[in-house]
Amino acid sequence: MGIPLVQHYRSRCYTWRMPTARPRHSITETDDVARALKAAARRWPDDRARPGKLLLDLLREGHRAIAMSDERAGADRRAAIAGTGGALTGSYPAGYLAQLRGDWPE
């Protein structure tokens, strides 16, 4: 196997004693993550020394923003449907749909 590439490498599992059955996630502090943590520390200064807490705050804020965006998109779609509903009323003669379906093979 040779020498490990990183100093903290261990060939055994070290999370078996964790008191949770939930999946765990790890994040490498890339430049993007560091910038996000700096922005989070400005927004939540009481937590600036707790990067794990800042990451959770960022996750919650990101989830909230996505949920609001999804709700806004849904409301816009419902408004568009309501605004165009019935726009073609009277464009086709009575019985047109039944006649059209009669031409379809079974």
C-alpha positions in Angstrom: 0.0 0.0 0.0 2.9 2.4 0.6 2.9 5.8 2.3 -0.5 7.6 2.5 -0.8 10.7 0.4 -2.2 12.8 3.3 -1.0 13.0 6.9 -4.4 12.5 8.5 -5.2 9.3 6.4 -6.2 6.3 8.4 -7.1 3.0 6.9 -9.8 2.3 9.4 -13.3 3.8 9.8 -13.4 6.5 12.4 -17.1 7.4 12.4 -18.5 4.2 13.8 -18.8 5.7 17.3 -20.9 8.7 16.1 -24.3 8.8 17.8 -26.4 9.0 14.6 -27.8 6.7 12.0 -28.2 9.6 9.6 -25.8 10.1 6.6 -22.8 12.4 7.3 -21.3 14.7 4.7 -17.9 16.4 4.5 -16.9 19.5 2.6 -13.5 20.6 1.5 -12.9 24.3 2.0 -12.4 25.4 -1.6 -12.2 29.0 -2.6 -15.9 29.1 -3.2 -16.7 27.6 0.2 -14.2 30.0 1.9 -16.0 33.0 0.2 -19.4 31.7 1.3 -18.2 31.3 4.9 -16.8 34.8 4.9 -20.1 36.1 3.6 -22.0 34.0 6.2 -19.7 35.3 9.0 -20.7 38.9 8.0 -24.3 38.0 8.1 -24.2 35.9 11.3 -21.2 37.5 13.2 -22.0 35.6 16.5 -21.2 32.3 14.6 -18.0 33.5 12.8 -15.8 31.2 14.9 -18.1 28.2 14.2 -17.8 27.2 10.5 -20.0 24.2 10.9 -22.8 26.4 12.2 -22.2 28.9 9.4 -22.5 26.0 6.9 -25.8 25.0 8.4 -27.0 28.6 8.2 -26.0 28.8 4.6 -27.8 25.5 3.8 -31.0 26.8 5.5 -30.8 30.1 3.7 -30.2 28.4 0.4 -33.1 26.0 0.9 -35.4 28.9 1.8 -34.3 30.8 -1.3 -35.0 27.8 -3.5 -38.4 27.2 -1.9 -39.4 30.8 -2.4 -38.2 30.7 -6.1 -40.2 27.5 -6.7 -43.3 29.0 -5.1 -43.0 32.2 -7.1 -42.6 30.1 -10.3 -45.7 28.0 -9.4 -47.7 31.2 -8.7 -46.6 32.7 -12.0 -47.6 29.5 -13.9 -51.0 29.4 -12.1 -51.6 33.0 -13.0 -50.7 32.4 -16.7 -53.1 29.4 -16.8 -55.9 31.5 -15.2 -55.2 34.4 -17.6 -55.5 32.2 -20.7 -58.2 29.8 -19.5 -61.2 30.0 -21.8 -59.4 32.1 -24.5 -60.3 29.6 -27.2 -63.9 29.1 -26.1 -66.1 29.1 -29.2 -63.2 28.5 -31.6 -64.4 24.9 -32.3 -67.9 23.7 -33.2 -69.9 21.7 -30.7 -69.0 18.0 -30.9 -65.6 18.7 -32.6 -63.6 16.7 -30.0 -65.8 13.7 -30.2 -65.6 13.7 -34.0 -61.8 14.0 -33.8 -61.6 11.1 -31.4 -63.8 9.0 -33.6 -61.1 9.2 -36.3 -58.5 7.6 -33.9 -57.8 3.9 -34.2 -58.7 1.9 -31.1 
